């Protein structure tokens, strides 16, 4: 008796055998029902059917087996949706083949710039761990989210050229949120006005400044102003306001030039009745009072008897004739009686209360001794 002949069917995936059927004898009708028992699952691929040739097209397999028979599974590689998202917005969606690398997807036109943030890379949705797209194999639908770090900036506060505060703050922080407690804003003879974005620039409100870059704030001060009052005796001539540090000599004092009868204005003193001050050395650093300083005006008075000079001396403005000391001056004249003084030779006698207000010459006035004087009064003659 002859041995039974076996017939085999090889179900292949390329060079890999998926399953082998063995049948006793020839003439078996091999077909669909048999193939349904083959596990055609393949990770990353979708089974499409069978072909009689490797890499062939899908065809109906129905074969009467008279000899060994080989068929090939036909697969289609899976494609998965890969999505790139930035801040909740989808910026790129593309299909990628199973096991391809995420870096093979062209995202060169994706703008990852985001104001106030620094782009760090991509992370799979649900995680913040950054992955390498070059190493990431696509094995399913996947979404990559852009990962950013919120930028931080260096903020400096400067007073009079010295940095008094440096702090790191996050993007979009309000400048007013920075704690400036402990910073002394005191500056002698100046008043703090606020902060500026440039030295001596325009004052800004910190509550209105949102930090989006490294920023320096400069303290802005206004120089203090002080009153300067000018006195003429007890009378106020003028009060003006000047900036701290102004030299008194820089003030247009000529506009306040005082006067006093019989006196010459000499300058200004820092105390009433004090000496004249050097105004170039007086710096206004507080409210200041300046007092007019005078010197009496003097005149030369000369006394004559005829053409003979009797005495010359200096007297103050307004000195009365009667107050002038003529010690040592002899007004006697033989045969004459001294009557007083005149302002011109041979002139009339002036009153003893005459006030000297210029250089003055006085001339002795005499009457001849024994000379009768006739006075006419109300029509009556008196001797």
C-alpha positions as CSV (number, residue, x, y, z in Angstrom):
1,X,0.0,0.0,0.0
2,X,1.4,3.4,-1.0
3,X,1.9,6.1,1.7
4,X,-0.5,8.9,1.8
5,X,0.7,12.1,0.1
6,X,0.5,15.3,2.2
7,X,0.0,18.7,0.6
8,X,1.0,22.0,2.4
9,X,-0.3,25.5,2.1
10,X,2.2,28.2,3.3
11,X,0.6,31.5,4.3
12,X,3.4,34.1,4.2
13,X,4.1,37.7,5.2
14,X,7.0,38.3,3.0
15,X,9.6,35.9,4.1
16,X,7.9,35.2,7.4
17,X,5.6,32.2,7.7
18,X,2.3,33.1,9.3
19,X,0.7,29.7,9.2
20,X,1.2,26.3,7.5
21,X,-1.7,24.1,6.6
22,X,-1.1,20.4,6.0
23,X,-3.6,18.2,4.2
24,X,-3.5,14.5,3.6
25,X,-3.8,13.6,0.0
26,X,-4.5,15.7,-3.0
27,X,-7.6,17.4,-4.4
28,X,-8.6,19.3,-1.2
29,X,-10.5,22.5,-2.1
30,X,-8.6,25.2,-0.1
31,X,-10.2,28.5,0.2
32,X,-11.9,31.2,2.3
33,X,-13.0,29.1,5.2
34,X,-9.5,27.9,5.7
35,X,-8.0,31.3,5.5
36,X,-10.4,32.6,8.1
37,X,-8.4,30.6,10.7
38,X,-5.2,32.5,9.9
39,X,-4.2,35.2,12.4
40,X,-3.3,38.0,10.1
41,X,-2.9,40.7,12.7
42,X,0.2,42.8,12.3
43,X,1.1,45.8,14.5
44,X,0.9,49.0,12.6
45,X,-0.7,47.4,9.5
46,X,-4.1,46.7,8.2
47,X,-4.6,43.2,6.5
48,X,-6.2,43.7,3.1
49,X,-6.3,40.1,1.7
50,X,-4.2,37.5,0.0
51,X,-2.2,37.3,-3.1
52,X,-0.6,34.5,-5.0
53,X,2.6,36.6,-5.4
54,X,4.7,38.4,-3.0
55,X,3.8,42.1,-3.0
56,X,1.0,41.3,-5.4
57,X,-2.5,42.6,-5.5
58,X,-5.4,41.1,-3.4
59,X,-7.2,38.3,-5.1
60,X,-9.7,35.6,-4.3
61,X,-8.0,32.4,-3.1
62,X,-9.7,29.2,-4.1
63,X,-7.4,26.3,-4.9
64,X,-7.7,22.5,-5.4
65,X,-4.6,21.3,-3.8
66,X,-2.5,18.9,-5.9
67,X,0.8,20.2,-4.6
68,X,2.3,22.5,-2.0
69,X,0.9,26.0,-2.4
70,X,2.1,29.4,-1.1
71,X,0.1,32.5,-0.7
72,X,1.1,36.0,0.6
73,X,-0.7,38.3,3.0
74,X,-1.3,41.8,1.6
75,X,-1.0,44.6,4.2
76,X,-1.4,48.4,4.1
77,X,0.7,50.3,6.5
78,X,-1.5,52.3,9.0
79,X,-1.4,56.1,8.9
80,X,-2.2,58.2,12.0
81,X,-3.2,61.7,12.5
82,X,-0.5,63.8,14.0
83,X,-1.5,67.2,15.3
84,X,0.6,70.1,16.6
85,X,-1.1,72.6,18.9
86,X,0.2,76.0,20.2
87,X,-1.7,77.6,23.1
88,X,-4.9,75.7,22.3
89,X,-4.7,76.4,18.6
90,X,-4.1,73.6,16.0
91,X,-1.3,74.9,13.8
92,X,-0.5,71.7,11.9
93,X,-2.3,68.4,11.1
94,X,-0.9,65.6,9.0
95,X,-1.1,61.9,8.4
96,X,2.0,59.9,9.2
97,X,2.8,56.3,8.6
98,X,3.2,53.8,11.4
99,X,6.7,53.9,13.0
100,X,7.7,57.0,11.0
101,X,9.4,59.7,13.1
102,X,7.6,62.8,14.1
103,X,10.5,64.9,12.8
104,X,9.6,63.7,9.3
105,X,6.6,66.0,9.4
106,X,7.5,69.3,8.0
107,X,6.7,72.0,10.6
108,X,9.2,74.5,9.3
109,X,6.4,77.0,8.6
110,X,4.9,76.7,12.1
111,X,5.6,79.9,14.0
112,X,6.4,79.0,17.5
113,X,7.0,82.6,18.6
114,X,4.7,83.7,21.5
115,X,5.1,87.1,23.0
116,X,6.4,86.9,26.6
117,X,7.3,83.2,26.3
118,X,10.3,81.1,25.3
119,X,9.6,78.0,23.2
120,X,11.1,74.9,24.8
121,X,9.9,72.1,22.5
122,X,7.0,69.7,22.0
123,X,5.3,67.3,24.5
124,X,2.7,64.6,23.9
125,X,-0.8,65.8,25.0
126,X,-1.3,65.0,28.6
127,X,2.3,65.5,29.6
128,X,4.7,68.4,29.9
129,X,7.7,66.3,29.3
130,X,9.5,67.5,26.1
131,X,10.2,64.7,23.6
132,X,12.6,64.5,20.7
133,X,10.6,64.5,17.5
134,X,13.5,62.8,15.8
135,X,13.2,59.9,18.2
136,X,9.5,59.7,18.6
137,X,8.0,56.9,16.5
138,X,4.4,57.4,15.4
139,X,2.4,54.3,16.5
140,X,-1.0,55.9,17.0
141,X,-2.9,59.2,16.6
142,X,-1.0,61.7,18.6
143,X,-1.1,65.4,19.5
144,X,2.0,67.4,20.3
145,X,1.5,70.5,22.4
146,X,4.1,73.4,22.3
147,X,5.8,73.8,25.7
148,X,6.8,77.3,26.7
149,X,8.5,78.9,29.7
150,X,7.0,82.2,30.7
151,X,9.8,84.8,30.3
152,X,11.2,86.6,33.3
153,X,12.9,90.0,33.1
154,X,15.3,92.0,35.2
155,X,13.9,95.1,36.7
156,X,16.1,97.8,38.2
157,X,15.2,100.8,40.2
158,X,17.9,103.6,40.1
159,X,18.1,106.6,42.4
160,X,20.7,109.3,41.6
161,X,22.8,106.9,39.5
162,X,22.7,104.1,42.1
163,X,20.7,100.9,41.6
164,X,18.7,100.4,44.8
165,X,16.6,97.5,43.8
166,X,16.9,94.6,41.3
167,X,14.3,91.9,40.9
168,X,13.3,89.2,38.5
169,X,9.6,89.3,37.5
170,X,7.5,87.3,35.0
171,X,6.1,88.5,31.8
172,X,3.1,90.7,32.1
173,X,3.8,91.6,35.8
174,X,2.6,95.0,36.7
175,X,5.5,97.2,37.9
176,X,3.3,98.3,40.8
177,X,3.4,94.7,42.1
178,X,7.1,94.9,42.8
179,X,7.7,95.5,46.5
180,X,9.7,98.7,47.0
181,X,9.4,98.6,50.8
182,X,12.7,99.7,52.4
183,X,13.8,101.9,49.6
184,X,14.6,105.4,50.9
185,X,13.4,108.0,48.5
186,X,14.8,110.9,50.6
187,X,17.1,113.2,48.9
188,X,18.2,116.4,50.6
189,X,16.7,119.5,49.2
190,X,14.7,117.6,46.6
191,X,11.2,116.2,46.5
192,X,10.5,112.8,45.0
193,X,8.0,113.0,42.2
194,X,7.8,109.5,40.8
195,X,9.5,107.0,38.4
196,X,10.5,107.4,34.8
197,X,11.6,104.9,32.1
198,X,14.5,107.2,31.3
199,X,16.9,109.4,33.3
200,X,15.1,112.7,34.0
201,X,12.3,111.6,31.7
202,X,8.6,111.8,31.9
203,X,7.0,110.3,35.1
204,X,5.0,107.1,34.6
205,X,2.5,105.3,36.8
206,X,3.9,102.0,37.9
207,X,0.3,100.6,37.9
208,X,0.1,101.4,34.2
209,X,3.4,99.6,33.3
210,X,3.2,96.0,32.2
211,X,6.6,94.3,32.2
212,X,7.4,92.8,28.8
213,X,11.2,93.3,28.7
214,X,14.2,94.1,30.9
215,X,13.3,97.5,32.4
216,X,15.0,100.2,34.4
217,X,13.1,102.8,36.4
218,X,14.7,106.1,37.3
219,X,13.7,108.1,40.3
220,X,12.6,111.6,39.3
221,X,13.1,114.5,41.8
222,X,12.2,118.1,41.7
223,X,14.6,120.5,43.3
224,X,13.1,122.2,46.4
225,X,12.2,125.9,46.1
226,X,12.7,128.4,48.9
227,X,11.5,131.9,49.5
228,X,13.9,134.8,49.6
229,X,12.5,138.0,51.2
230,X,14.1,141.4,50.8
231,X,13.7,144.0,53.5
232,X,14.2,147.7,53.6
233,X,14.3,148.2,57.3
234,X,11.1,146.6,58.6
235,X,9.4,147.0,55.2
236,X,9.2,144.0,52.8
237,X,10.3,145.0,49.4
238,X,9.7,141.7,47.6
239,X,9.5,138.0,48.2
240,X,10.5,135.6,45.5
241,X,10.9,131.8,45.2
242,X,14.1,130.3,43.8
243,X,15.5,126.8,43.4
244,X,17.7,125.1,46.0
245,X,21.4,125.8,45.2
246,X,20.7,129.2,43.6
247,X,23.4,131.7,44.4
248,X,22.0,134.9,45.9
249,X,24.1,136.8,43.4
250,X,22.2,135.1,40.6
251,X,18.9,136.7,41.6
252,X,18.1,139.9,39.7
253,X,18.4,142.0,42.8
254,X,18.6,145.2,40.8
255,X,14.8,144.9,40.4
256,X,14.6,145.4,44.2
257,X,17.1,148.3,44.6
258,X,16.0,150.0,47.8
259,X,16.6,153.6,48.8
260,X,16.7,155.7,52.0
261,X,16.9,159.4,52.2
262,X,20.3,160.5,53.3
263,X,21.8,157.1,52.9
264,X,23.7,155.2,50.2
265,X,22.7,151.6,49.5
266,X,25.7,149.3,50.1
267,X,24.4,145.8,49.7
268,X,22.5,143.1,51.5
269,X,23.0,141.4,54.9
270,X,21.7,138.1,56.2
271,X,20.8,139.8,59.5
272,X,19.1,143.1,60.2
273,X,21.8,145.6,60.9
274,X,24.5,143.1,60.0
275,X,27.5,143.5,57.6
276,X,27.2,143.4,53.8
277,X,27.3,139.8,52.7
278,X,29.2,138.4,49.6
279,X,26.1,137.2,47.7
280,X,28.3,135.0,45.5
281,X,29.1,133.0,48.6
282,X,25.4,132.7,49.7
283,X,23.7,129.5,48.5
284,X,20.0,129.4,48.9
285,X,19.3,126.1,50.8
286,X,16.4,127.3,53.0
287,X,14.0,130.2,53.3
288,X,16.3,133.3,53.4
289,X,15.9,136.9,54.5
290,X,18.1,139.7,53.1
291,X,18.2,143.1,54.7
292,X,19.3,146.3,52.9
293,X,22.5,147.8,54.3
294,X,23.1,151.6,54.1
295,X,25.9,154.0,54.8
296,X,25.1,157.6,55.7
297,X,25.8,160.1,53.0
298,X,28.3,162.8,54.2
299,X,29.1,166.2,52.9
300,X,31.9,168.7,53.2
301,X,30.9,172.0,54.8
302,X,33.2,175.0,54.8
303,X,32.9,178.1,56.9
304,X,34.2,181.4,55.7
305,X,34.6,184.9,57.0
306,X,34.7,186.9,53.8
307,X,37.3,185.2,51.7
308,X,39.0,183.7,54.7
309,X,38.4,180.0,55.3
310,X,37.6,179.4,59.0
311,X,37.0,175.7,59.1
312,X,36.2,172.7,56.9
313,X,34.6,169.5,58.2
314,X,32.5,166.5,57.2
315,X,28.9,166.1,58.4
316,X,26.1,163.6,57.8
317,X,23.3,164.2,55.4
318,X,20.6,166.2,57.1
319,X,22.7,167.6,59.9
320,X,21.3,170.9,61.1
321,X,23.5,173.9,61.0
322,X,23.0,174.4,64.7
323,X,24.3,170.9,65.3
324,X,27.7,171.5,63.6
325,X,30.5,171.9,66.1
326,X,32.5,175.0,65.4
327,X,34.8,174.6,68.3
328,X,37.9,176.7,67.7
329,X,36.2,178.9,65.2
330,X,36.2,182.6,66.1
331,X,33.5,184.7,64.6
332,X,34.5,188.0,66.3
333,X,35.4,190.9,64.1
334,X,36.4,194.3,65.4
335,X,33.7,196.9,64.9
336,X,31.1,194.2,63.9
337,X,28.5,192.1,65.5
338,X,28.2,188.4,64.3
339,X,24.7,187.7,63.2
340,X,24.9,184.2,61.8
341,X,25.7,182.3,58.6
342,X,24.7,182.8,55.0
343,X,24.9,180.5,52.0
344,X,26.7,183.1,50.0
345,X,29.1,185.9,50.7
346,X,27.0,188.9,51.7
347,X,23.8,186.9,51.7
348,X,21.0,186.7,54.3
349,X,21.3,184.7,57.4
350,X,19.9,181.2,57.2
351,X,17.9,179.6,60.0
352,X,20.0,177.6,62.5
353,X,17.8,174.6,61.6
354,X,19.1,174.6,58.1
355,X,19.7,170.9,57.0
356,X,22.8,170.1,55.1
357,X,22.0,168.0,52.0
358,X,25.0,168.7,49.8
359,X,28.5,170.1,50.0
360,X,27.9,173.6,51.5
361,X,29.8,176.8,52.0
362,X,28.7,179.0,54.9
363,X,29.6,182.7,55.2
364,X,29.7,184.7,58.3
365,X,27.2,187.6,58.4
366,X,28.0,190.7,60.4
367,X,26.4,194.1,61.2
368,X,28.5,197.2,61.8
369,X,28.7,197.7,65.6
370,X,26.6,200.8,66.7
371,X,24.7,200.9,63.5
372,X,21.1,201.8,63.9
373,X,18.6,199.5,62.4
374,X,15.4,201.1,61.1
375,X,12.4,198.7,61.0
376,X,9.1,199.7,59.3
377,X,6.1,198.0,60.8
378,X,2.5,198.8,60.2
379,X,3.4,202.3,59.1
380,X,5.2,203.0,62.4
381,X,8.9,203.7,62.4
382,X,10.9,202.1,65.1
383,X,14.6,202.8,65.8
